[in-house]
Amino acid sequence: MPELCKCGNPLSGNNCSICGLPPDLCVCIAIERAEQKIKVYVEKRKFNKPTTIIEGITENGKEISKQLKSKFACGGTFKQNRIELQGDHKSKIKDLLIKLGFSDSQIEVV
């Protein structure tokens, strides 16, 4: 079984097979997170109820959805790499995602 880098990719020699750096300096996760594009929009569901959809969060989706549900005091779920929150939270979501470590340029509110 090949050794894995801290990003989860196999080592090529003594370096990460993706970024080429030693495992303790690997930046694959930071690069992947910087390239993420997060799209936020509101969908009308059954009985004309609004649902806020957040797409593009791939890592720690369940944990982030828990934090969002707690902050907004609403129900929701994390399915198929998208977070669904009950209610219209479009106006407040960007500030909270920035506090959670995402950059302003990554987040697109439609």
N, C-alpha and C positions, 0 to 999 in steps of 0.2 A: 504494500500500500504506500503510495507516494506521500511525502510530507506536504503539509499544507501551510500556506502563508496565513497571516492573521486576517486577511481579507477572504479566505476560504478557497483561494485558487491554488493549484499545485505549484511547487517550487521547481524551477528550471535551474539545476545546479544548486547554487546557494542563494539565488535571487527569485523574486516573484515572477511568474511567467507572463503577467500582464504588463506591469509597469517597469520591470527590470531592476527594481531596487531591492536591497536586502530586506528580509522580513520585518525587522524592527523599524525600518523607515518607509514601509509600504504606504502608498497614498491612494490606492485603488478606491477605497471606500469614500474618501473625501472627493475624489474626482467624480465618482458615480453620483454622489449626493449633489454636487454642484451642477451636474448636467440634467438633473431631474426638472421637469416642468410640471407644476401643479396647477390643475384647472378646477375652479370652483364655480358651480352653477346651481340654480334651484329648479327642481322639477315639480310639477303638480301631479299628485297621485290620486288615488281613489278618494272620492268625496271632496275633491278640490283642496286637499291638504298639501301644503308645501313640504318638500324634502330637500335639504341641502346635500349636494353630491360633491365629494372631493376626490379627484382622480390624480394619479401620478405618484402617490406615496407608496413606495415599495418596501422600504425597510421599517421595521417596528410599527407596522400599520395598526395592529391590535392595541398596542400601548398608546399610540397617538390618538386612536379613536376613544379609548377610555378617558384620556385627559380632556379631550374636546367635549365628550358627553358630560363629564363632571363640571367643567367650566360653564357650559351652556345650560346645565340642568335639563337635559333632554334625553330621549332614547335614541338608539342608533345601532349600527352594525358595521362590520368590516367584512366585505365579500368581494371576491374577484378583483383584488387590488384597488378597491374604491371604498371610501368611507361614506356612509349614508347617515345623516342626522335628521331627526324629526324636527320640522319647523324651518323657518327662513332665517338663517344666520349669516347670510352673505355679507352684510355690512360689518360684522364683527370678526369674521374668520381670519382675515388677512393679518390683523394685528396679533392675534393669538398664534398663528403659524410662524410669524416672525419671532415671537418670544420663544417658540419651541426650537428655533435654530435654523429655520429656512430663510433664504434671502428674499428681499423684496422683488428682485427681478425674476425669480423662479415662479412666483405666484401670479396667476391670471384669474381675475374674478370677472365672470361673464354675466 
